[in-house]
Amino acid sequence: MPRLPEDLDPELVERLVATGGGALAQKMEIDFVELSAERSVARMPVTGNTQVIGLLHGGAHVVLGESLGSISSAIHAGPGRYAVGIEINATHSRSITEGMVTGTCTALVLGRTLCTHEIVMTDDDGRRLSTVRMTNLLRDR
């Protein structure tokens, strides 16, 4: 179980626990370490998430980034609201063929209707692999 804010909406906690962060996050073996609106961290193995020549798939970086950005935005949205992604981009800086990838998500903007997060992926030595930026629209249910 990841570290969560004490005042987190119980319905969101239940959803996160019941789904493990979603079916795709489970398939990719994403392990959520800490989750909050301001900062979230998760880890993912390279093994099982590679493209045909053995490099971590670029889309895997984006899945890890979107998972963190979406959950962080949903936490900020609060009870009775939800987050939907409206923009995402990724810049890949370095490839990786083994080990673990750590995604660290940092809030850039936490507004009433929009959230923007930057998610930096690093290898086990702390070297930047990619940078993902995601914007979510916050909506009422």
C-alpha positions as CSV (number, residue, x, y, z in Angstrom):
1,M,0.0,0.0,0.0
2,P,1.5,3.4,-1.0
3,R,1.8,6.3,1.4
4,L,-1.4,8.4,1.0
5,P,-2.5,11.7,2.4
6,E,-4.5,11.3,5.6
7,D,-7.4,13.4,4.4
8,L,-7.8,11.5,1.0
9,D,-11.3,10.9,-0.2
10,P,-12.3,7.4,1.1
11,E,-14.0,6.6,-2.3
12,L,-10.8,7.3,-4.2
13,V,-8.8,5.1,-1.7
14,E,-11.2,2.3,-2.2
15,R,-10.9,2.6,-6.0
16,L,-7.1,2.7,-5.9
17,V,-7.0,-0.3,-3.6
18,A,-9.6,-2.3,-5.5
19,T,-8.0,-1.7,-8.9
20,G,-4.3,-1.6,-7.9
21,G,-4.1,1.6,-9.9
22,G,-5.9,0.1,-12.9
23,A,-5.5,-3.0,-15.1
24,L,-2.7,-1.6,-17.3
25,A,-0.7,-0.5,-14.2
26,Q,-1.1,-4.1,-12.9
27,K,0.0,-5.6,-16.2
28,M,3.1,-3.4,-16.3
29,E,3.8,-4.2,-12.6
30,I,3.8,-0.5,-11.5
31,D,4.3,-0.2,-7.8
32,F,2.9,3.0,-6.3
33,V,5.2,4.1,-3.5
34,E,3.6,7.4,-2.5
35,L,0.6,9.4,-3.8
36,S,-0.4,13.0,-3.2
37,A,-1.5,15.9,-5.4
38,E,1.8,17.6,-5.0
39,R,4.2,14.7,-5.4
40,S,3.8,11.0,-6.3
41,V,6.3,8.2,-6.8
42,A,6.0,4.8,-8.5
43,R,8.4,2.2,-9.8
44,M,8.2,-0.2,-12.8
45,P,10.5,-3.0,-14.0
46,V,12.1,-2.8,-17.4
47,T,11.5,-6.6,-17.9
48,G,8.2,-7.2,-19.5
49,N,7.9,-3.6,-20.7
50,T,10.4,-3.6,-23.6
51,Q,10.1,-3.1,-27.4
52,V,11.5,-5.6,-29.9
53,I,15.2,-4.7,-29.5
54,G,15.1,-4.9,-25.7
55,L,14.8,-1.3,-24.8
56,L,12.1,0.0,-22.4
57,H,9.2,0.9,-24.7
58,G,8.7,4.6,-25.0
59,G,5.0,4.0,-24.4
60,A,5.9,2.4,-21.0
61,H,7.4,5.7,-20.0
62,V,4.1,7.5,-20.9
63,V,2.0,4.9,-19.1
64,L,4.0,5.3,-15.9
65,G,3.8,9.1,-16.3
66,E,0.1,9.2,-17.1
67,S,-0.7,6.8,-14.2
68,L,1.0,9.2,-11.7
69,G,-0.3,12.4,-13.3
70,S,-3.9,11.1,-13.3
71,I,-3.9,9.8,-9.8
72,S,-2.2,13.0,-8.5
73,S,-4.9,15.1,-10.3
74,A,-7.7,12.9,-8.9
75,I,-6.4,13.4,-5.4
76,H,-6.3,17.2,-5.9
77,A,-9.8,17.2,-7.4
78,G,-11.3,15.9,-4.2
79,P,-14.6,14.3,-3.3
80,G,-17.3,14.4,-6.0
81,R,-14.9,15.3,-8.7
82,Y,-12.7,13.4,-11.1
83,A,-9.7,14.1,-13.5
84,V,-9.5,13.4,-17.2
85,G,-6.4,13.8,-19.2
86,I,-6.5,16.4,-21.9
87,E,-2.8,16.6,-22.9
88,I,0.4,14.5,-22.5
89,N,3.8,14.7,-24.1
90,A,7.1,12.9,-23.5
91,T,10.7,13.6,-24.2
92,H,13.0,10.5,-24.1
93,S,16.6,11.3,-23.1
94,R,18.2,7.9,-22.4
95,S,17.4,4.3,-23.1
96,I,17.4,1.4,-20.6
97,T,17.5,-2.4,-21.0
98,E,17.3,-3.7,-17.4
99,G,16.6,-2.7,-13.9
100,M,13.8,-0.5,-12.5
101,V,12.4,2.8,-13.6
102,T,11.3,5.3,-11.0
103,G,8.7,8.0,-11.9
104,T,8.6,11.1,-9.7
105,C,5.6,13.3,-10.4
106,T,5.6,16.9,-9.3
107,A,2.8,19.4,-9.5
108,L,3.3,22.4,-11.7
109,V,-0.2,23.8,-11.5
110,L,-3.0,22.7,-9.1
111,G,-6.0,24.8,-10.1
112,R,-9.7,24.6,-9.7
113,T,-10.3,23.2,-13.2
114,L,-6.8,22.2,-14.5
115,C,-3.8,20.4,-13.1
116,T,-0.4,20.1,-14.8
117,H,2.2,17.7,-13.6
118,E,5.8,16.9,-14.7
119,I,6.9,13.3,-14.3
120,V,10.6,12.5,-14.4
121,M,11.6,8.9,-15.1
122,T,15.0,7.8,-13.7
123,D,17.1,4.6,-13.7
124,D,18.5,2.9,-10.6
125,D,21.5,5.3,-10.7
126,G,19.3,8.4,-10.8
127,R,19.9,9.2,-14.4
128,R,17.0,10.9,-16.2
129,L,15.4,8.6,-18.8
130,S,12.5,10.7,-19.9
131,T,10.3,13.6,-18.9
132,V,6.5,13.5,-19.3
133,R,4.2,16.5,-18.9
134,M,0.5,15.9,-18.4
135,T,-2.5,18.2,-18.0
136,N,-5.8,17.0,-16.5
137,L,-9.2,18.7,-16.6
138,L,-11.1,18.5,-13.3
139,R,-14.8,17.8,-13.5
140,D,-17.7,17.5,-11.2
141,R,-19.6,14.1,-11.2
